Amino acid sequence: MAPLLASIPATVEISPWIDATQDETGKWQLPEYPCEIQGLSPDDPKNVRWRPGEYNMGVDNVDYKEDGPQEWGGQRLWDGDRPPREWNPKRLPGNVQELLKVPHMPGQPLKEMFARMKALEPRLFEDKHFNDIFRDLPKDWRYHLQRIAWAERTRIFTEESPGSFAGQEELLVPAIYHTQRPDTATICVGVSSSNDSSPSTPPVLSSYEYDFLELLYVKDQEGKVVQVVPWESCGIKPAIFWTYSFQPPRGTTSLTPFAAFKLRGVWQGEAVEWDPSQGSEEMDWFTNMAPELRRELADPKLLEGQHKLQVESIARPKREKELPVLWPENSWQGNVAKARAWDQH
């Protein structure tokens, strides 16, 4: 399979774990591939097996030609042979600096591609399930928080209080649970069809036959949304199960699942406890958020301890006094103001 990956369009993301296997202990190991260059002698230093992300500097980046060997370097972000006077690579993010160091490897596009991928995100080559876990809020999380606030303003259903949807709790109540990874949790809602021995899907009211999940999100002990994933309608063949895994921010002690459906409203599941020492590095900004942001995101009724004191100590901005406008006597504006004053009394 590996030799065919080089012909796949660049827009398709390729995982280095495609041909991975498990060792005796059950741990996943990256695959090994032969050299991409055909016809090399057995003693050629390039003719060795390699794992995705690996390359030999001084060997893989050397191209042997009639006029002598040519050694390729990393990428340049400027025109010409010399960098501009103001060029300073230390201003770039660390992973971009590592990417610029990866050289061109003639005749080995797959090895070069994986080397650049590893430079940008080395954890992708250490964890087979790295791309399957959400580690931060989506970029448009503020927009989704507005959608959540709008959806929750009417009512939040629970298994104990299903309203007119009694009998459909199995389809509508979300659940959250721990995984084998101490820093990762999984949220789901609906009925999975993977288990043939599971009971039949509960019937859906005809008026909600094509209802679908809009948002599947999680709140912490202070009512702050720590993860939210939007979903779309599947059309005439509705989905019946939604799930994803995520890493909550450090400092979280409780996780509560929520599911917002287009027609059947918002549903809340049972909360689970969480180890505050476990969580996502990418969400350190969330763990150490400023009191002003905490006041914006948290439920004031759920704040406790130091965080409550910090939020309550925020100085409220002074309101500017609004002075009345004095219109000329018998003017059109003045008569309108008088009429409004009479209407209010």
TORKOL-4160 file (C-alpha; in steps of 0.2 Angstrom, whole numbers, padded with zeros to 4 digits, m for minus):
345
<pt num="1" X="0000" Y="0000" Z="0000"/>
<pt num="2" X="0014" Y="0012" Z="0005"/>
<pt num="3" X="0021" Y="0015" Z="m0013"/>
<pt num="4" X="0004" Y="0020" Z="m0019"/>
<pt num="5" X="0002" Y="0034" Z="m0006"/>
<pt num="6" X="0014" Y="0046" Z="m0016"/>
<pt num="7" X="0001" Y="0047" Z="m0030"/>
<pt num="8" X="m0013" Y="0053" Z="m0018"/>
<pt num="9" X="m0018" Y="0072" Z="m0019"/>
<pt num="10" X="m0009" Y="0083" Z="m0006"/>
<pt num="11" X="m0026" Y="0088" Z="0001"/>
<pt num="12" X="m0029" Y="0070" Z="0008"/>
<pt num="13" X="m0021" Y="0068" Z="0025"/>
<pt num="14" X="m0011" Y="0052" Z="0026"/>
<pt num="15" X="m0008" Y="0043" Z="0043"/>
<pt num="16" X="0009" Y="0035" Z="0046"/>
<pt num="17" X="0000" Y="0021" Z="0055"/>
<pt num="18" X="m0009" Y="0014" Z="0040"/>
<pt num="19" X="0002" Y="m0002" Z="0040"/>
<pt num="20" X="0005" Y="m0003" Z="0058"/>
<pt num="21" X="0006" Y="m0019" Z="0068"/>
<pt num="22" X="0005" Y="m0023" Z="0086"/>
<pt num="23" X="0019" Y="m0032" Z="0096"/>
<pt num="24" X="0019" Y="m0045" Z="0109"/>
<pt num="25" X="0013" Y="m0033" Z="0122"/>
<pt num="26" X="m0001" Y="m0026" Z="0111"/>
<pt num="27" X="0008" Y="m0010" Z="0108"/>
<pt num="28" X="0006" Y="m0002" Z="0091"/>
<pt num="29" X="0022" Y="m0001" Z="0081"/>
<pt num="30" X="0025" Y="0010" Z="0066"/>
<pt num="31" X="0028" Y="0000" Z="0050"/>
<pt num="32" X="0044" Y="m0002" Z="0040"/>
<pt num="33" X="0046" Y="0001" Z="0022"/>
<pt num="34" X="0060" Y="m0003" Z="0009"/>
<pt num="35" X="0069" Y="0011" Z="0000"/>
<pt num="36" X="0058" Y="0020" Z="m0013"/>
<pt num="37" X="0073" Y="0021" Z="m0025"/>
<pt num="38" X="0073" Y="0006" Z="m0036"/>
<pt num="39" X="0089" Y="m0003" Z="m0043"/>
<pt num="40" X="0101" Y="0002" Z="m0029"/>
<pt num="41" X="0115" Y="m0009" Z="m0024"/>
<pt num="42" X="0113" Y="m0019" Z="m0008"/>
<pt num="43" X="0128" Y="m0010" Z="0000"/>
<pt num="44" X="0121" Y="0008" Z="m0005"/>
<pt num="45" X="0118" Y="0018" Z="0012"/>
<pt num="46" X="0101" Y="0023" Z="0005"/>
<pt num="47" X="0095" Y="0005" Z="0003"/>
<pt num="48" X="0089" Y="0002" Z="0020"/>
<pt num="49" X="0072" Y="0000" Z="0028"/>
<pt num="50" X="0064" Y="0015" Z="0037"/>
<pt num="51" X="0050" Y="0020" Z="0048"/>
<pt num="52" X="0039" Y="0035" Z="0044"/>
<pt num="53" X="0047" Y="0051" Z="0051"/>
<pt num="54" X="0065" Y="0044" Z="0050"/>
<pt num="55" X="0078" Y="0050" Z="0038"/>
<pt num="56" X="0097" Y="0050" Z="0038"/>
<pt num="57" X="0104" Y="0067" Z="0036"/>
<pt num="58" X="0119" Y="0067" Z="0024"/>
<pt num="59" X="0113" Y="0051" Z="0015"/>
<pt num="60" X="0094" Y="0053" Z="0010"/>
<pt num="61" X="0097" Y="0072" Z="0005"/>
<pt num="62" X="0111" Y="0068" Z="m0007"/>
<pt num="63" X="0109" Y="0067" Z="m0025"/>
<pt num="64" X="0123" Y="0059" Z="m0035"/>
<pt num="65" X="0125" Y="0066" Z="m0053"/>
<pt num="66" X="0138" Y="0065" Z="m0066"/>
<pt num="67" X="0146" Y="0081" Z="m0060"/>
<pt num="68" X="0147" Y="0075" Z="m0042"/>
<pt num="69" X="0136" Y="0074" Z="m0027"/>
<pt num="70" X="0123" Y="0087" Z="m0023"/>
<pt num="71" X="0117" Y="0089" Z="m0005"/>
<pt num="72" X="0100" Y="0097" Z="m0003"/>
<pt num="73" X="0095" Y="0107" Z="0013"/>
<pt num="74" X="0079" Y="0113" Z="0021"/>
<pt num="75" X="0066" Y="0125" Z="0014"/>
<pt num="76" X="0069" Y="0143" Z="0012"/>
<pt num="77" X="0057" Y="0157" Z="0014"/>
<pt num="78" X="0066" Y="0170" Z="0004"/>
<pt num="79" X="0072" Y="0172" Z="m0014"/>
<pt num="80" X="0090" Y="0171" Z="m0019"/>
<pt num="81" X="0105" Y="0162" Z="m0010"/>
<pt num="82" X="0106" Y="0173" Z="0005"/>
<pt num="83" X="0092" Y="0177" Z="0018"/>
<pt num="84" X="0087" Y="0195" Z="0020"/>
<pt num="85" X="0095" Y="0205" Z="0034"/>
<pt num="86" X="0079" Y="0205" Z="0045"/>
<pt num="87" X="0077" Y="0186" Z="0044"/>
<pt num="88" X="0076" Y="0178" Z="0061"/>
<pt num="89" X="0070" Y="0160" Z="0062"/>
<pt num="90" X="0068" Y="0161" Z="0081"/>
<pt num="91" X="0053" Y="0172" Z="0078"/>
<pt num="92" X="0044" Y="0157" Z="0070"/>
<pt num="93" X="0035" Y="0143" Z="0080"/>
<pt num="94" X="0046" Y="0129" Z="0086"/>
<pt num="95" X="0037" Y="0116" Z="0075"/>
<pt num="96" X="0039" Y="0128" Z="0059"/>
<pt num="97" X="0058" Y="0130" Z="0063"/>
<pt num="98" X="0059" Y="0111" Z="0064"/>
<pt num="99" X="0050" Y="0109" Z="0047"/>
<pt num="100" X="0062" Y="0121" Z="0038"/>
<pt num="101" X="0076" Y="0110" Z="0044"/>
<pt num="102" X="0069" Y="0094" Z="0034"/>
<pt num="103" X="0079" Y="0093" Z="0018"/>
<pt num="104" X="0073" Y="0088" Z="0001"/>
<pt num="105" X="0076" Y="0069" Z="m0002"/>
<pt num="106" X="0077" Y="0066" Z="m0021"/>
<pt num="107" X="0068" Y="0050" Z="m0026"/>
<pt num="108" X="0060" Y="0048" Z="m0009"/>
<pt num="109" X="0044" Y="0058" Z="m0009"/>
<pt num="110" X="0035" Y="0047" Z="0004"/>
<pt num="111" X="0050" Y="0048" Z="0016"/>
<pt num="112" X="0051" Y="0067" Z="0014"/>
<pt num="113" X="0032" Y="0069" Z="0017"/>
<pt num="114" X="0032" Y="0059" Z="0033"/>
<pt num="115" X="0048" Y="0068" Z="0039"/>
<pt num="116" X="0039" Y="0085" Z="0037"/>
<pt num="117" X="0024" Y="0079" Z="0045"/>
<pt num="118" X="0034" Y="0073" Z="0060"/>
<pt num="119" X="0043" Y="0090" Z="0061"/>
<pt num="120" X="0026" Y="0099" Z="0063"/>
<pt num="121" X="0018" Y="0087" Z="0075"/>
<pt num="122" X="0029" Y="0073" Z="0082"/>
<pt num="123" X="0015" Y="0066" Z="0094"/>
<pt num="124" X="0007" Y="0060" Z="0078"/>
<pt num="125" X="0020" Y="0047" Z="0076"/>
<pt num="126" X="0020" Y="0042" Z="0095"/>
<pt num="127" X="0001" Y="0039" Z="0097"/>
<pt num="128" X="m0009" Y="0030" Z="0084"/>
<pt num="129" X="m0025" Y="0038" Z="0090"/>
<pt num="130" X="m0018" Y="0056" Z="0091"/>
<pt num="131" X="m0030" Y="0062" Z="0077"/>
<pt num="132" X="m0045" Y="0054" Z="0085"/>
<pt num="133" X="m0045" Y="0065" Z="0101"/>
<pt num="134" X="m0050" Y="0083" Z="0102"/>
<pt num="135" X="m0038" Y="0093" Z="0113"/>
<pt num="136" X="m0044" Y="0110" Z="0112"/>
<pt num="137" X="m0060" Y="0120" Z="0108"/>
<pt num="138" X="m0065" Y="0123" Z="0090"/>
<pt num="139" X="m0059" Y="0140" Z="0083"/>
<pt num="140" X="m0077" Y="0146" Z="0082"/>
<pt num="141" X="m0081" Y="0140" Z="0100"/>
<pt num="142" X="m0089" Y="0157" Z="0104"/>
<pt num="143" X="m0102" Y="0155" Z="0090"/>
<pt num="144" X="m0106" Y="0138" Z="0097"/>
<pt num="145" X="m0108" Y="0145" Z="0115"/>
<pt num="146" X="m0121" Y="0157" Z="0108"/>
<pt num="147" X="m0130" Y="0143" Z="0100"/>
<pt num="148" X="m0130" Y="0133" Z="0116"/>
<pt num="149" X="m0136" Y="0148" Z="0126"/>
<pt num="150" X="m0151" Y="0150" Z="0114"/>
<pt num="151" X="m0155" Y="0131" Z="0114"/>
<pt num="152" X="m0155" Y="0130" Z="0133"/>
<pt num="153" X="m0166" Y="0146" Z="0136"/>
<pt num="154" X="m0182" Y="0136" Z="0135"/>
<pt num="155" X="m0179" Y="0120" Z="0145"/>
<pt num="156" X="m0166" Y="0106" Z="0148"/>
<pt num="157" X="m0173" Y="0088" Z="0148"/>
<pt num="158" X="m0166" Y="0074" Z="0159"/>
<pt num="159" X="m0169" Y="0055" Z="0161"/>
<pt num="160" X="m0179" Y="0059" Z="0176"/>
<pt num="161" X="m0189" Y="0073" Z="0168"/>
<pt num="162" X="m0191" Y="0069" Z="0149"/>
<pt num="163" X="m0207" Y="0079" Z="0147"/>
<pt num="164" X="m0217" Y="0073" Z="0132"/>
<pt num="165" X="m0203" Y="0063" Z="0125"/>
<pt num="166" X="m0205" Y="0049" Z="0139"/>
<pt num="167" X="m0199" Y="0032" Z="0131"/>
<pt num="168" X="m0186" Y="0040" Z="0120"/>
<pt num="169" X="m0173" Y="0043" Z="0134"/>
<pt num="170" X="m0162" Y="0029" Z="0127"/>
<pt num="171" X="m0160" Y="0039" Z="0111"/>
<pt num="172" X="m0159" Y="0057" Z="0118"/>
<pt num="173" X="m0150" Y="0056" Z="0135"/>
<pt num="174" X="m0131" Y="0058" Z="0132"/>
<pt num="175" X="m0117" Y="0049" Z="0142"/>
<pt num="176" X="m0099" Y="0052" Z="0146"/>
<pt num="177" X="m0087" Y="0039" Z="0153"/>
<pt num="178" X="m0068" Y="0036" Z="0156"/>
<pt num="179" X="m0057" Y="0027" Z="0144"/>
<pt num="180" X="m0041" Y="0017" Z="0146"/>
<pt num="181" X="m0031" Y="0033" Z="0143"/>
<pt num="182" X="m0031" Y="0043" Z="0160"/>
<pt num="183" X="m0032" Y="0060" Z="0151"/>
<pt num="184" X="m0046" Y="0056" Z="0139"/>
<pt num="185" X="m0065" Y="0055" Z="0140"/>
<pt num="186" X="m0078" Y="0049" Z="0128"/>
<pt num="187" X="m0096" Y="0057" Z="0126"/>
<pt num="188" X="m0110" Y="0049" Z="0116"/>
<pt num="189" X="m0128" Y="0050" Z="0113"/>
<pt num="190" X="m0140" Y="0038" Z="0104"/>
<pt num="191" X="m0140" Y="0020" Z="0101"/>
<pt num="192" X="m0125" Y="0011" Z="0093"/>
<pt num="193" X="m0130" Y="m0002" Z="0080"/>
<pt num="194" X="m0113" Y="m0011" Z="0081"/>
<pt num="195" X="m0120" Y="m0023" Z="0094"/>
<pt num="196" X="m0132" Y="m0035" Z="0087"/>
<pt num="197" X="m0138" Y="m0041" Z="0104"/>
<pt num="198" X="m0143" Y="m0024" Z="0109"/>
<pt num="199" X="m0162" Y="m0021" Z="0111"/>
<pt num="200" X="m0171" Y="m0013" Z="0096"/>
<pt num="201" X="m0171" Y="0005" Z="0094"/>
<pt num="202" X="m0185" Y="0014" Z="0103"/>
<pt num="203" X="m0199" Y="0021" Z="0092"/>
<pt num="204" X="m0198" Y="0039" Z="0087"/>
<pt num="205" X="m0213" Y="0050" Z="0086"/>
<pt num="206" X="m0218" Y="0054" Z="0068"/>
<pt num="207" X="m0217" Y="0072" Z="0070"/>
<pt num="208" X="m0198" Y="0070" Z="0075"/>
<pt num="209" X="m0194" Y="0057" Z="0062"/>
<pt num="210" X="m0180" Y="0068" Z="0054"/>
<pt num="211" X="m0174" Y="0076" Z="0070"/>
<pt num="212" X="m0155" Y="0077" Z="0071"/>
<pt num="213" X="m0141" Y="0082" Z="0083"/>
<pt num="214" X="m0135" Y="0099" Z="0082"/>
<pt num="215" X="m0122" Y="0100" Z="0096"/>
<pt num="216" X="m0114" Y="0088" Z="0108"/>
<pt num="217" X="m0105" Y="0097" Z="0122"/>
<pt num="218" X="m0098" Y="0095" Z="0139"/>
<pt num="219" X="m0098" Y="0107" Z="0154"/>
<pt num="220" X="m0086" Y="0107" Z="0169"/>
<pt num="221" X="m0090" Y="0109" Z="0188"/>
<pt num="222" X="m0092" Y="0128" Z="0185"/>
<pt num="223" X="m0104" Y="0127" Z="0171"/>
<pt num="224" X="m0091" Y="0131" Z="0158"/>
<pt num="225" X="m0091" Y="0122" Z="0141"/>
<pt num="226" X="m0075" Y="0112" Z="0140"/>
<pt num="227" X="m0079" Y="0104" Z="0123"/>
<pt num="228" X="m0092" Y="0106" Z="0109"/>
<pt num="229" X="m0094" Y="0098" Z="0092"/>
<pt num="230" X="m0107" Y="0103" Z="0080"/>
<pt num="231" X="m0116" Y="0090" Z="0069"/>
<pt num="232" X="m0127" Y="0092" Z="0053"/>
<pt num="233" X="m0142" Y="0083" Z="0047"/>
<pt num="234" X="m0140" Y="0066" Z="0037"/>
<pt num="235" X="m0155" Y="0069" Z="0027"/>
<pt num="236" X="m0168" Y="0056" Z="0023"/>
<pt num="237" X="m0157" Y="0043" Z="0032"/>
<pt num="238" X="m0155" Y="0050" Z="0050"/>
<pt num="239" X="m0141" Y="0045" Z="0061"/>
<pt num="240" X="m0145" Y="0037" Z="0078"/>
<pt num="241" X="m0128" Y="0037" Z="0086"/>
<pt num="242" X="m0115" Y="0051" Z="0089"/>
<pt num="243" X="m0099" Y="0051" Z="0099"/>
<pt num="244" X="m0081" Y="0058" Z="0100"/>
<pt num="245" X="m0066" Y="0058" Z="0112"/>
<pt num="246" X="m0058" Y="0073" Z="0120"/>
<pt num="247" X="m0046" Y="0079" Z="0133"/>
<pt num="248" X="m0053" Y="0091" Z="0146"/>
<pt num="249" X="m0043" Y="0105" Z="0153"/>
<pt num="250" X="m0032" Y="0102" Z="0168"/>
<pt num="251" X="m0041" Y="0107" Z="0184"/>
<pt num="252" X="m0057" Y="0100" Z="0179"/>
<pt num="253" X="m0066" Y="0090" Z="0193"/>
<pt num="254" X="m0082" Y="0086" Z="0185"/>
<pt num="255" X="m0089" Y="0082" Z="0167"/>
<pt num="256" X="m0107" Y="0084" Z="0163"/>
<pt num="257" X="m0113" Y="0079" Z="0145"/>
<pt num="258" X="m0126" Y="0088" Z="0135"/>
<pt num="259" X="m0135" Y="0085" Z="0118"/>
<pt num="260" X="m0144" Y="0098" Z="0109"/>
<pt num="261" X="m0156" Y="0092" Z="0096"/>
<pt num="262" X="m0164" Y="0102" Z="0082"/>
<pt num="263" X="m0182" Y="0098" Z="0087"/>
<pt num="264" X="m0182" Y="0089" Z="0103"/>
<pt num="265" X="m0172" Y="0101" Z="0113"/>
<pt num="266" X="m0157" Y="0100" Z="0125"/>
<pt num="267" X="m0154" Y="0085" Z="0135"/>
<pt num="268" X="m0142" Y="0083" Z="0150"/>
<pt num="269" X="m0134" Y="0067" Z="0156"/>
<pt num="270" X="m0126" Y="0061" Z="0172"/>
<pt num="271" X="m0110" Y="0069" Z="0177"/>
<pt num="272" X="m0094" Y="0060" Z="0181"/>
<pt num="273" X="m0079" Y="0064" Z="0192"/>
<pt num="274" X="m0063" Y="0069" Z="0184"/>
<pt num="275" X="m0045" Y="0069" Z="0190"/>
<pt num="276" X="m0039" Y="0088" Z="0189"/>
<pt num="277" X="m0021" Y="0083" Z="0186"/>
<pt num="278" X="m0026" Y="0075" Z="0169"/>
<pt num="279" X="m0030" Y="0085" Z="0154"/>
<pt num="280" X="m0025" Y="0093" Z="0138"/>
<pt num="281" X="m0009" Y="0104" Z="0136"/>
<pt num="282" X="m0017" Y="0114" Z="0122"/>
<pt num="283" X="m0030" Y="0120" Z="0135"/>
<pt num="284" X="m0019" Y="0127" Z="0147"/>
<pt num="285" X="m0026" Y="0144" Z="0142"/>
<pt num="286" X="m0043" Y="0138" Z="0148"/>
<pt num="287" X="m0036" Y="0131" Z="0165"/>
<pt num="288" X="m0027" Y="0148" Z="0168"/>
<pt num="289" X="m0040" Y="0159" Z="0161"/>
<pt num="290" X="m0042" Y="0177" Z="0167"/>
<pt num="291" X="m0056" Y="0181" Z="0180"/>
<pt num="292" X="m0065" Y="0192" Z="0167"/>
<pt num="293" X="m0066" Y="0177" Z="0155"/>
<pt num="294" X="m0071" Y="0166" Z="0169"/>
<pt num="295" X="m0085" Y="0178" Z="0173"/>
<pt num="296" X="m0091" Y="0177" Z="0155"/>
<pt num="297" X="m0091" Y="0158" Z="0153"/>
<pt num="298" X="m0095" Y="0151" Z="0170"/>
<pt num="299" X="m0112" Y="0149" Z="0179"/>
<pt num="300" X="m0110" Y="0162" Z="0194"/>
<pt num="301" X="m0121" Y="0150" Z="0205"/>
<pt num="302" X="m0108" Y="0136" Z="0203"/>
<pt num="303" X="m0092" Y="0146" Z="0207"/>
<pt num="304" X="m0083" Y="0142" Z="0223"/>
<pt num="305" X="m0068" Y="0146" Z="0233"/>
<pt num="306" X="m0054" Y="0157" Z="0225"/>
<pt num="307" X="m0062" Y="0158" Z="0208"/>
<pt num="308" X="m0078" Y="0165" Z="0215"/>
<pt num="309" X="m0068" Y="0178" Z="0225"/>
<pt num="310" X="m0058" Y="0183" Z="0209"/>
<pt num="311" X="m0074" Y="0185" Z="0199"/>
<pt num="312" X="m0083" Y="0195" Z="0213"/>
<pt num="313" X="m0068" Y="0206" Z="0215"/>
<pt num="314" X="m0068" Y="0212" Z="0197"/>
<pt num="315" X="m0073" Y="0231" Z="0197"/>
<pt num="316" X="m0088" Y="0235" Z="0188"/>
<pt num="317" X="m0087" Y="0249" Z="0175"/>
<pt num="318" X="m0095" Y="0265" Z="0180"/>
<pt num="319" X="m0111" Y="0269" Z="0170"/>
<pt num="320" X="m0111" Y="0286" Z="0162"/>
<pt num="321" X="m0125" Y="0297" Z="0167"/>
<pt num="322" X="m0137" Y="0301" Z="0152"/>
<pt num="323" X="m0142" Y="0319" Z="0152"/>
<pt num="324" X="m0159" Y="0323" Z="0145"/>
<pt num="325" X="m0160" Y="0332" Z="0128"/>
<pt num="326" X="m0168" Y="0349" Z="0129"/>
<pt num="327" X="m0178" Y="0353" Z="0113"/>
<pt num="328" X="m0184" Y="0370" Z="0108"/>
<pt num="329" X="m0201" Y="0375" Z="0114"/>
<pt num="330" X="m0215" Y="0370" Z="0102"/>
<pt num="331" X="m0202" Y="0361" Z="0090"/>
<pt num="332" X="m0207" Y="0344" Z="0082"/>
<pt num="333" X="m0194" Y="0335" Z="0093"/>
<pt num="334" X="m0200" Y="0343" Z="0109"/>
<pt num="335" X="m0218" Y="0339" Z="0105"/>
<pt num="336" X="m0214" Y="0321" Z="0101"/>
<pt num="337" X="m0204" Y="0320" Z="0118"/>
<pt num="338" X="m0220" Y="0327" Z="0127"/>
<pt num="339" X="m0231" Y="0314" Z="0119"/>
<pt num="340" X="m0220" Y="0300" Z="0124"/>
<pt num="341" X="m0219" Y="0307" Z="0142"/>
<pt num="342" X="m0239" Y="0307" Z="0142"/>
<pt num="343" X="m0240" Y="0289" Z="0136"/>
<pt num="344" X="m0228" Y="0283" Z="0149"/>
<pt num="345" X="m0239" Y="0290" Z="0163"/>
